[in-house]
């Protein structure tokens, strides 16, 4: 079972500018930004670019070697260049189709938080974050982690989402045993391998294989370069149901809004409204603000 974020961090910090602080306090919500507009939009493709092929390769080898026991299949494999060539072909095809399907279906909105490893960081914040957000006056909003988790459960019920998750980022190149997301990461990769096997054998993954689709989404949004490991990032990922898939059986859509950043309109959604009726809104679990 995945380790709850609240069992690792009692508090989570969100660093922002004055405009960000003003928007959060005045609205009573926190904003998740369209992942395409993150400081580095390639973060959402990093897993596909760096890791996915290596996860699929052993599955492709196992399936093709098994099929090769059949003389007819073996002859076909040889005619297509042999095992190594066909394994390489299958890995490229399967990883490409998984990435294309994920990017076509999913429009992730992401909110970044940081877990404090030490009492000093908990009290004063992280220097690298202040450098990024403090040039014109920065703020760190400190939230109760269990309150964030509870608010996210309400959020998932109030609006139509394909996927809602809070999880620790997994950093490539860092020993997995030292990372809070180790168990969750391994479970998601196991689900991806199972789906990849179905793709290789049958050419498709059954629509009811929800674990596969959820795992691909989680891995693509929670995998990051080792150079950012000191941030101990925790991400909230929310993917609204596309409008063309909406139905009367689903909760309402969480409206996508925009704000202006450097003369560019940036899409975002407000999290933790809890309900469209503002009278029922869940209060933000904000404990304090570090200036």
C-alpha positions as CSV (number, residue, x, y, z in Angstrom):
1,X,0.0,0.0,0.0
2,X,1.2,3.6,-0.7
3,X,2.5,5.5,2.2
4,X,0.1,8.5,3.0
5,X,1.9,11.8,2.6
6,X,0.6,12.8,6.1
7,X,2.6,9.9,7.6
8,X,5.8,11.5,6.2
9,X,5.1,15.2,6.7
10,X,2.8,16.8,9.3
11,X,3.0,20.1,7.3
12,X,3.4,21.1,3.7
13,X,4.7,24.4,2.3
14,X,3.6,26.2,-0.8
15,X,5.9,29.1,-1.9
16,X,4.3,31.9,-3.8
17,X,4.5,35.6,-4.6
18,X,2.4,38.4,-3.2
19,X,-0.1,38.0,-6.0
20,X,-0.3,34.3,-5.4
21,X,-0.9,34.8,-1.7
22,X,-3.5,37.5,-2.3
23,X,-5.4,35.2,-4.7
24,X,-5.3,32.2,-2.4
25,X,-6.4,34.2,0.7
26,X,-9.1,36.2,-1.1
27,X,-10.6,33.2,-2.9
28,X,-10.3,30.7,0.0
29,X,-8.8,28.2,-2.5
30,X,-5.5,27.1,-3.8
31,X,-4.8,26.9,-7.5
32,X,-3.5,24.1,-9.6
33,X,-1.9,25.2,-12.8
34,X,-2.2,23.6,-16.2
35,X,1.0,21.4,-16.4
36,X,1.8,22.8,-19.9
37,X,2.4,26.1,-18.2
38,X,4.7,24.9,-15.4
39,X,8.2,26.6,-15.2
40,X,9.4,23.5,-17.1
41,X,6.6,21.9,-19.0
42,X,8.9,19.0,-19.8
43,X,8.5,17.7,-16.3
44,X,5.3,15.9,-17.4
45,X,7.1,14.1,-20.2
46,X,10.2,13.3,-18.2
47,X,9.0,9.8,-17.2
48,X,8.2,9.0,-20.8
49,X,11.5,10.3,-22.0
50,X,13.8,8.8,-19.4
51,X,12.2,5.8,-17.8
52,X,9.2,4.2,-19.6
53,X,11.2,2.2,-22.3
54,X,13.4,0.6,-19.6
55,X,10.3,-0.5,-17.7
56,X,8.7,-2.1,-20.8
57,X,11.8,-3.8,-22.2
58,X,11.9,-6.8,-19.8
59,X,8.2,-7.4,-20.4
60,X,8.8,-7.4,-24.2
61,X,11.7,-9.8,-23.8
62,X,9.6,-12.2,-21.7
63,X,6.6,-12.2,-24.0
64,X,8.6,-12.6,-27.2
65,X,10.9,-15.3,-25.9
66,X,7.8,-17.2,-24.8
67,X,6.1,-16.8,-28.2
68,X,9.4,-17.9,-29.8
69,X,8.8,-21.4,-28.4
70,X,6.2,-21.9,-31.1
71,X,8.1,-22.8,-34.4
72,X,5.8,-20.7,-36.5
73,X,6.2,-17.7,-34.3
74,X,9.9,-18.2,-34.2
75,X,10.1,-18.2,-38.0
76,X,8.1,-15.0,-38.0
77,X,10.4,-13.4,-35.4
78,X,13.5,-14.4,-37.4
79,X,12.0,-13.0,-40.6
80,X,11.5,-9.7,-38.9
81,X,15.1,-9.4,-37.9
82,X,15.4,-11.6,-34.8
83,X,14.6,-11.2,-31.1
84,X,16.7,-8.1,-30.4
85,X,15.3,-6.2,-33.4
86,X,11.7,-7.1,-32.6
87,X,12.1,-6.3,-28.9
88,X,13.4,-2.9,-29.7
89,X,10.6,-2.4,-32.2
90,X,7.9,-3.5,-29.6
91,X,9.4,-1.3,-26.8
92,X,9.4,1.8,-29.1
93,X,5.8,1.1,-30.3
94,X,4.3,0.4,-26.9
95,X,6.0,3.2,-25.1
96,X,5.1,5.6,-27.9
97,X,1.4,4.5,-27.8
98,X,1.2,4.9,-24.0
99,X,2.7,8.4,-24.2
100,X,0.5,9.5,-27.0
101,X,-2.7,8.1,-25.4
102,X,-1.8,9.8,-22.0
103,X,-1.1,13.1,-23.6
104,X,-4.2,13.0,-25.7
105,X,-6.5,12.1,-22.9
106,X,-5.0,13.9,-19.9
107,X,-4.8,17.6,-19.1
108,X,-3.2,17.6,-15.7
109,X,-3.4,20.5,-13.3
110,X,-0.6,20.5,-10.8
111,X,-0.1,22.2,-7.4
112,X,3.4,21.9,-5.9
113,X,4.1,21.7,-2.2
114,X,7.2,21.0,-0.2
115,X,7.8,18.8,2.8
116,X,10.1,20.0,5.4
117,X,12.9,17.5,6.3
118,X,14.3,19.5,9.3
119,X,13.0,21.8,12.0
120,X,15.0,24.7,10.5
121,X,13.3,24.3,7.1
122,X,10.0,23.9,8.8
123,X,10.6,27.2,10.7
124,X,12.3,29.3,8.0
125,X,11.7,27.7,4.6
126,X,14.1,26.4,2.0
127,X,16.7,28.7,0.5
128,X,16.3,27.5,-3.1
129,X,12.6,28.2,-2.9
130,X,13.1,31.7,-1.5
131,X,15.5,32.4,-4.4
132,X,12.8,31.4,-6.8
133,X,9.8,33.2,-5.2
134,X,11.3,35.8,-2.9
135,X,13.0,38.3,-5.2
136,X,10.0,40.8,-4.9
137,X,8.8,39.5,-1.5
138,X,8.0,35.8,-1.1
139,X,5.6,33.9,1.1
140,X,5.4,30.3,2.2
141,X,2.0,29.1,3.1
142,X,2.2,26.2,5.7
143,X,-0.7,23.7,5.5
144,X,-1.8,20.9,7.7
145,X,-1.1,17.8,5.6
146,X,-4.1,15.8,6.9
147,X,-6.3,18.7,6.2
148,X,-5.0,18.8,2.6
149,X,-5.8,15.1,2.2
150,X,-9.3,15.5,3.6
151,X,-10.0,18.5,1.4
152,X,-8.8,16.6,-1.7
153,X,-11.3,13.8,-0.9
154,X,-14.1,16.3,-0.9
155,X,-12.8,17.8,-4.1
156,X,-12.8,14.5,-5.9
157,X,-16.5,14.0,-5.0
158,X,-17.6,17.6,-5.8
159,X,-16.3,17.7,-9.4
160,X,-15.8,15.5,-12.4
161,X,-12.2,14.3,-12.5
162,X,-10.5,11.5,-14.4
163,X,-7.8,11.4,-11.7
164,X,-7.1,13.2,-8.4
165,X,-4.0,12.4,-6.4
166,X,-1.6,13.7,-3.8
167,X,1.8,12.1,-3.8
168,X,5.5,12.4,-3.1
169,X,7.5,13.1,-6.2
170,X,9.9,10.2,-7.1
171,X,13.4,11.5,-8.1
172,X,15.2,9.5,-10.8
173,X,18.9,8.8,-9.9
174,X,18.3,8.7,-6.2
175,X,18.3,5.5,-4.2
176,X,14.7,4.3,-4.1
177,X,14.9,3.1,-0.5
178,X,15.5,6.7,0.7
179,X,12.4,8.0,-1.0
180,X,8.9,8.2,0.6
181,X,7.3,7.3,-2.8
182,X,9.2,4.0,-3.1
183,X,6.2,1.7,-2.5
184,X,3.8,3.7,-4.6
185,X,6.3,4.0,-7.4
186,X,6.9,0.3,-7.6
187,X,3.2,-0.5,-7.5
188,X,2.5,1.9,-10.4
189,X,5.3,0.5,-12.5
190,X,4.0,-3.0,-11.9
191,X,0.6,-1.9,-13.2
192,X,2.3,-0.3,-16.3
193,X,4.2,-3.5,-17.0
194,X,1.0,-5.5,-16.8
195,X,-0.7,-3.2,-19.2
196,X,2.3,-3.2,-21.5
197,X,2.2,-7.0,-21.6
198,X,-1.5,-6.9,-22.7
199,X,-0.6,-4.4,-25.4
200,X,2.2,-6.7,-26.8
201,X,0.0,-9.8,-26.6
202,X,-3.4,-8.4,-27.6
203,X,-2.7,-5.0,-29.2
204,X,-4.8,-3.2,-26.6
205,X,-5.4,-2.7,-22.9
206,X,-9.0,-3.4,-21.8
207,X,-10.9,-0.3,-20.8
208,X,-11.6,-1.7,-17.4
209,X,-7.9,-1.8,-16.6
210,X,-8.2,1.3,-14.5
211,X,-5.0,0.6,-12.5
212,X,-2.9,0.8,-15.7
213,X,-4.3,4.2,-16.8
214,X,-4.1,5.6,-13.3
215,X,-0.5,4.4,-13.0
216,X,0.6,6.0,-16.3
217,X,-1.0,9.3,-15.2
218,X,0.6,9.2,-11.7
219,X,4.1,8.3,-13.0
220,X,4.0,11.0,-15.7
221,X,3.1,13.6,-13.1
222,X,5.2,12.5,-10.1
223,X,8.6,11.7,-11.6
224,X,11.3,14.3,-11.6
225,X,15.1,14.9,-12.2
226,X,17.3,14.1,-9.2
227,X,18.7,17.7,-9.1
228,X,15.4,18.9,-7.4
229,X,15.5,16.3,-4.7
230,X,16.2,18.8,-1.8
231,X,12.7,20.3,-2.4
232,X,11.0,17.1,-1.2
233,X,8.2,18.0,-3.5
234,X,4.7,16.7,-2.9
235,X,2.3,17.2,-5.8
236,X,-1.5,17.5,-6.1
237,X,-2.5,16.3,-9.5
238,X,-6.1,16.9,-10.7
239,X,-7.2,15.9,-14.2
240,X,-10.7,17.2,-15.1
241,X,-13.0,15.0,-17.3
242,X,-12.8,16.5,-20.8
243,X,-16.0,18.4,-21.8
244,X,-16.7,15.9,-24.7
245,X,-16.9,13.1,-22.1
246,X,-19.2,14.9,-19.7
247,X,-22.5,13.2,-18.9
248,X,-25.5,13.9,-16.7
249,X,-24.3,11.1,-14.4
250,X,-21.1,12.9,-13.5
251,X,-20.6,15.8,-11.0
252,X,-20.3,19.3,-12.5
253,X,-17.1,20.5,-14.2
254,X,-14.6,22.5,-12.1
255,X,-14.4,25.7,-14.2
256,X,-11.0,26.3,-15.8
257,X,-10.0,29.9,-15.2
258,X,-7.0,32.0,-16.3
259,X,-4.6,34.5,-14.8
260,X,-2.0,36.6,-16.5
261,X,1.7,35.9,-16.1
262,X,4.3,37.8,-18.2
263,X,1.5,38.8,-20.6
264,X,0.4,35.2,-21.1
265,X,-2.9,33.7,-20.0
266,X,-2.2,30.7,-17.7
267,X,-5.1,28.2,-17.1
268,X,-5.8,27.0,-13.6
269,X,-8.5,25.5,-11.5
270,X,-9.4,26.3,-7.9
271,X,-9.0,23.4,-5.5
272,X,-10.8,22.8,-2.2
273,X,-14.0,24.7,-3.0
274,X,-15.7,21.5,-1.8
275,X,-18.9,22.4,-3.5
276,X,-20.4,24.9,-5.9
277,X,-22.4,26.4,-3.0
278,X,-19.9,28.7,-1.3
279,X,-21.8,28.3,1.9
280,X,-20.6,24.7,2.1
281,X,-17.0,25.5,1.2
282,X,-14.3,23.6,3.1
283,X,-11.9,26.0,4.8
284,X,-8.3,25.8,3.8
285,X,-6.1,24.0,6.4
286,X,-3.7,27.0,6.5
287,X,-1.7,27.0,9.8
288,X,0.7,30.0,9.3
289,X,2.5,32.1,6.7
290,X,6.3,32.6,6.6
291,X,7.3,35.9,5.1
